[in-house]
Amino acid sequence: MGRDRDGAGDGDGTDDAGARASPDDPVTLADLAIETTNIALREFYCPPSSQTGMDAEEIRTYSERYNDYYSDEHQEIEEEVGATLDEDGYLTRDEMADVLTWKLDNQPGRRDRYIGMMRSTPEGFVRRVTEAALLPKNPTIQLQTLSSIPGVGDATGTVVLAFYQPATYAVGDRYMVDALLGEDRGFRRSDYSDLLEELRERNPGEFDLRTIEKAYYRRYQEQHGIV
């Protein structure tokens, strides 16, 4: 199960309500009926995502369901990359290629293109950048640092951090933005601190953030019919 969930870019949408009416414009019953209908339609077609919290048992249940679909290969990548970051404090190009494989395995063309971009940079650059990204405690700065490696975007950067310290970090992407922030759009760097805060607030008290993220991701999948 690859986590190529971040999708296409985001657009700057405009307010679908259009220009505001003047205070002197008459408001008819027909106007009120139309507005009421529009509100009902928006709520029907765009319901809040996974807004409700989960207790400890639900976290365990949904995170275990996540693991049921977690391939041995991807689980091994997570464990090995995490151990390498813990022991060495940096990643090599081969190890970063594994991270990109984990993230984009369901999109082989995109995966191979990004791996090629990353491998076009010197080995020492990848090592120094990944090492530097672990030093600050600001997630935004950490993602900015990691994204200086060609082929490594912000969503992939969250994978590196989540594998490094699963108690503190989690994987971020468009599904988690929708599930936790209630916004159906792509993941942005500025979202990461908010996502981590949401996960901390939803922690019943005994789980690392990666486990909680797995649970909310899996519940989101099931609610939206995503395999």
Protein Blocks (a to p, Z undefined) as FASTA:
>chain_A
ZZbfnopaddddddfklpaddfklccdfklmmmmmmmmmmmmmmmgcddfbccdfklmmm
mmmmmmmmmcfklmmmmmmmmmmmmmnopacfklmmmmmmmmmmmmmmlmmmmmmmmmmp
cfklmmmmmmmmmmpmcfklmmmmmmmpghiafklmmmmmmmmmmmlgccddfklmmmmn
opacdddfklmmmmmmmmmmmpgolacfklmmmmmmmmmmmmnopZZ
